[in-house]
Amino acid sequence: MSTAILTGQPVPGSSIEGDLRSLGFDVLIAADAADAERLVAEAPCEQRIALVDARFVGHVHALRLGLTDPRFSLAAVPGAVTAQPDGRVTLTRALARENSAGGGTAVAVDSLPDRIVTALAEDGADVHRPELGSLVAAVPADPQARNEARQAVAEVDDEAVRLKSAVKSRDGFFTTYFISPYSRYIARWCARRGLTPNQVTTASLVTALIAAACAATGTRGGFIAAGVLLIASFVLDCTDGQLARYSLQYSTLGAWLDATFDRAKEYAYYAGLALGAARGGDDVWALALGAMILQTCRHVVDFSFNEANHDATANTSPTAALSGRLDSVGWTVWVRRMIVLPIGERWAMIAVLTAVTTPRITFYVLLIGCAFAATYTTAGRVLRSLTRKAQRTDRAAGALADLADNGPLAGLLARGRRASLGGPLVAAVSGTVVLTVSLFSGVTWAPVVGAFVYAVAAGQALHRPLKGALDWLVPPLFRAAEYGTVLILAAKADVNGALPAAFGLVAAVAYHHYDTVYRIRGNAGAPPAWLVRAVGGQEGRTLLVTVLAAALTAAQFTVALTVLAVAVALVVLLESIRFWVSAGAPAVHDEGEPA
């Protein structure tokens, strides 16, 4: 239970006590400022505490936004301030100083919560102030101002505002016009029945897995059902975020589930399509694995570029300025959002193609669309990077190094060697080119040599901080090299089961890389060093796969890939679940990235 302490002169007929109780607060009345300080001190340390002026007039949703959002230690709206347990000391200190300076008689003259917010700001505390828009939150100074505030409250439907704000401010065309107009009402229906975002997220996953199972039947009826269920899964996927925003039910576990389940759903569906095609005599596992690799590399490009420029100074360029000018032309915004094939458009395309064509055609169109989108976005980001003069920070360089996922082998091979003259990106490109040539050379042990050279180059690429204009390309380049090696060698094995085993291995490793991304975005740090060592690092896994392919028969190589996939999956999943469920990591909620 949270505690709200009403301060100031009570107003007859005010609904503030009932409003606070409807938001889950136990309401106490403070006779003066000194009494408010006492009540704050007596409240259990594990509780959220709020100070609210008894004269407050405003929408209930304004109070909800200001006083119940779990993501912020300190938050405020006019006439109210709140602190979670980790912000209680800061709030108490500011309250004590205000009382000693102003005395209890000041409570009847001005708003104690607003004075506390000013004191917190002077202390440098980070106080979240939600955007209220048309919502009203005020402490009227006289009866006339109170009447005007009440009239302003009556003129705005806060439930309509609440529903509108439940939808992402930036989303794809398909999601905005074909899903959100009704999914927000599903979110409200869920909220009124006590359902949580995590339950809706889980329902979305289950629906997608059923869709994958339907696709795996290989029948036309199964494909149609799969397409319909995939869209239903996406509706639920939108609903869980809207429910979280509607009811402010944000959580660490929910952030992790939402972030990882999207990828699990999409890649499981790829596997279902490949299984269904195999039932019809068409082997499309290579296409399914290629689609997963391309999509994962696209995401790593997004993450790396954003991390490289997250806190860069002088972060402007002519390309960014052009993009800003195009944003003023409404239709170009939607076109540019659609051509990058965000999750809504992508899933809608996959669902329709599944229902009316074949898995092979579905994957062909998906690969072409994603390749175009990847080329478009990467080219734009390269141009931005080349034309902007940005100074990248140590934090950005550290994040890129963590995303690179180099293991102990690269570190050992780079130890004592002079850094490459060409810089990190040149070293990474050189190693990747050597690896690629060796894979297609036709010589049995050539890939092993190429992978060893690649490991040396990977170590050299991280020998100096990744602060160059294009050094953010190093992590996606490493992803393409590792995943592509697995795909090529499994395809060359040319035995049943090799490509499905490779699909499983890449999926397990990709999960590890996505987990790394969301830890970094949540300011929770990279995965522990022991985990990176245990799974070998990207260069170690690449070398291991080439050795297995050269030393074993095709059938034995398939078994080895399967064993490796299971081992990596177990290690990374167990550590990831332990971390996100029990480590108290900060929640990561995506409010603007539609991929």
Buried (B, 14 or more C-beta within 10 A) or exposed (E): EBBBBBBBEEBEEBEBBEBBEEBEBEBBEBEBBBBBBBBBEEBEEEBBBBBBBBBBBBBBBBBBBBBBBBBBBBBBBBBBBBBBEEBBEBBBBBBBBBBEEBEBEBBEEBBBBBBBBBBBBEEEBEBBBBEBEEBBBBBBEEEEBBEBBBEBBEEBEBEEBBBBBBBBEEBBBBBBEBBBEEBBBBBBEBBEEEBBBBBBBBBBBEBBBBBBBBBBBBBEEBBBBBBBBBBBBBBBBBBBBBBBBBBBBBBBBBBBBBBBBBBBBBBBBBBBBBBBBBEEEBBBBBBBBBBBBBBBBBBBBBBBBBBBBBBBEEBBBEBBEEBEEBEEEEEEBEEBBBBBBBBBBBBBBBBBBBBEEBBBEBBBBBBEBBBEBBEBBBEBBBBBBEBBEBEBBEEBBBBBBBBBBBBBBBBEBBEEEEBBEEBBBBBBBBBBBBBBEBBEEEEEBBBBBBBBBBBBBBBBBBBBBBBBBBBBBBBBBBBBBBBBBBBBBBBBBEBEBBBBBBBBBBBBBBBBBBBBBBBBBBEBBBBEEEBBBBBBBBBBBBBBBBBBBBEBEBEBBBBBBBEBBBBBBEBBBEBBEEBBEEEEBEBBBBEEBBB
